[in-house]
Amino acid sequence: MNILKTACVASLGGLLLLTGCASTTATPGPTTTVTATSPPSVVIFNPETSGKVLADKIQARAKPKTPGVTISTVECKNFPDIKVNTHTDCQMVVNGVKRGYLATFTQRDGHYEIKAQDLTW
């Protein structure tokens, strides 16, 4: 009977060892985060609405350097293309006064610079 108890205990111990080895779980590796940038948007140029699109961009980016200055109601005349050294007339209301500006495309297609000028319309 002692031999039978010893054999059962040995079998049970072996079973626990096998079960312990078989039930180990894998440790997860480090987490990797990948950030994908969106592809550049394609801008379709339309000469009939070009002035409105430019005025909207100027309005969205207008940040006066002087505190208390407000810019509103930006308008630009339509133009046939956005090639380097072409320009269009714009006007905007600065602190309630309508002022004229010349938007000249510089450096590369689509980039512009704004300079004050007399009102043209």
Protein Blocks (a to p, Z undefined) as FASTA:
>chain_A
ZZmmmmmmmmmmmmmmmmmmmmpccddddddddddddddddddddfklmmmmmmmmmmmm
mccfbghiacehiaddddfbdcehiacdddddeehiacddddddehiahiacddddddfZ
Z
